[in-house]
Amino acid sequence: MKNSKRIKVLAQEGETIYQSRLKKKLEVKHRGEIIAIDVDSGKYFMGKTVLEAVEKGRQKYPNKLFHVIRVGYPAVHSIR
């Protein structure tokens, strides 16, 4: 699979996992925190920054790519 297609699939699957399994559970108490989702297992890792969340994920899954979301927001970063 080409990288751009792989990344698109990863993003779609990560968003589906977030919307269907995690959104209601996390938005009340963890709004603004970052989660890194392993789409193969559905497991997620939380941190205050993208780096912190992904590093936690890589401790368990060192060779995985993660879908990253800021809980309760449409984007991880914003430009003001």
C-alpha positions as CSV (number, residue, x, y, z in Angstrom):
1,M,0.0,0.0,0.0
2,K,1.4,3.4,-0.9
3,N,2.2,5.7,2.1
4,S,-0.4,8.3,1.3
5,K,-3.1,5.7,1.0
6,R,-1.9,4.0,4.2
7,I,-2.0,7.3,6.1
8,K,-5.5,8.1,4.8
9,V,-6.8,4.6,5.9
10,L,-5.1,5.1,9.3
11,A,-6.7,8.4,9.8
12,Q,-10.2,7.1,8.8
13,E,-9.9,4.1,11.1
14,G,-8.6,6.2,14.0
15,E,-11.4,8.7,13.6
16,T,-14.0,5.8,13.5
17,I,-12.5,4.3,16.7
18,Y,-12.6,7.7,18.4
19,Q,-16.1,8.6,17.4
20,S,-17.6,5.1,18.1
21,R,-15.8,4.0,21.3
22,L,-13.9,6.8,22.9
23,K,-15.5,10.2,22.4
24,K,-18.3,10.0,25.1
25,K,-15.9,8.2,27.5
26,L,-13.1,10.8,27.3
27,E,-14.6,14.2,26.5
28,V,-16.1,14.8,30.0
29,K,-12.8,14.4,32.0
30,H,-10.0,14.6,29.4
31,R,-11.0,17.5,27.1
32,G,-7.9,19.1,25.6
33,E,-5.6,16.1,26.2
34,I,-4.0,14.2,23.4
35,I,-4.6,10.6,22.5
36,A,-2.6,8.4,20.2
37,I,-4.7,5.5,18.9
38,D,-3.3,2.2,17.6
39,V,-5.9,1.4,15.0
40,D,-5.0,-2.3,14.8
41,S,-5.7,-3.0,18.5
42,G,-8.0,-0.1,19.3
43,K,-5.7,0.8,22.3
44,Y,-5.0,4.4,23.0
45,F,-2.4,6.3,25.0
46,M,-2.9,9.7,26.6
47,G,-0.6,12.7,27.2
48,K,-0.5,16.4,27.5
49,T,1.4,16.7,24.2
50,V,1.5,14.7,21.0
51,L,5.0,13.6,21.8
52,E,4.1,12.3,25.2
53,A,1.1,10.3,23.9
54,V,3.0,8.8,21.0
55,E,6.0,7.9,23.2
56,K,3.6,6.0,25.6
57,G,2.2,4.2,22.6
58,R,5.7,3.4,21.2
59,Q,6.6,1.8,24.5
60,K,4.0,-0.9,23.9
61,Y,4.0,-0.8,20.0
62,P,7.5,0.4,18.9
63,N,6.9,0.1,15.2
64,K,3.4,1.4,14.9
65,L,1.9,4.5,13.4
66,F,-0.7,6.2,15.6
67,H,-3.7,8.4,14.8
68,V,-3.5,11.4,17.1
69,I,-6.5,13.4,18.3
70,R,-7.0,16.3,20.8
71,V,-10.0,15.2,22.9
72,G,-13.0,17.4,22.3
73,Y,-11.5,19.4,19.4
74,P,-11.6,19.1,15.6
75,A,-7.8,19.4,15.2
76,V,-4.7,18.6,17.2
77,H,-3.1,22.0,16.5
78,S,-4.5,25.4,15.5
79,I,-2.8,28.4,13.8
80,R,-3.9,31.8,15.2
